[in-house]
Amino acid sequence: WLIFSTVFVIGILASYNMFKAPPLFPVIIPELGFTDENVGWVMSMFAIIGAVLAFPAGAILGKLGIKKSLIITAASLAIGSALGAVATNAGLLLASRVVEGIGMGLISVVGPAAIATIIPRAKQGLAMGLWSVWFPAGVVLAFNTAPALSAALGWRSVWWLAAGLSLAALVFAVFCYAQPPAEKTEAVQS
């Protein structure tokens, strides 16, 4: 369950990263030079990359394994959020959203695959039930914490918080995620 918690937190962070921006549009639009016509790309870039990457994510997962794929997921969230925190214009923020979108595209495939390999079959129903709230949990957290944090410390603090939490999840995944036995066997055969 400790490993499940790591996967679950990374999932929540992917959703949080996606939805941290909309509550802060009133601040971000004028500061970074967005217009009413192009601000939609802040969400669209994230979603497009996530959707496009979801298709080859299965192949990535098959080639790299769950642990490495999970590490890439958390790293993309941390790096993308850090890049967004230092963005000085609309283009740089959009580029950071592309990097963050990689995490969303991967976690939607890596999460269930990880759960299937780390949780005993008899408890997989419970685990998948818990997993199913990763997306709405991140949305609720983003919409309820980003405005208050931004009001207190500025909008960039929301991006730094997401980067820090994603980095912590990355470190946890690196040191605590146990490679499932089936993956070890496949790696030896390859």
Salt bridges, closest charged atoms under 4 A:
GLU31 OE2 - ARG156 NH2 3.07
GLU100 OE2 - LYS20 NZ 2.49
GLU100 OE1 - ARG97 NH1 3.23
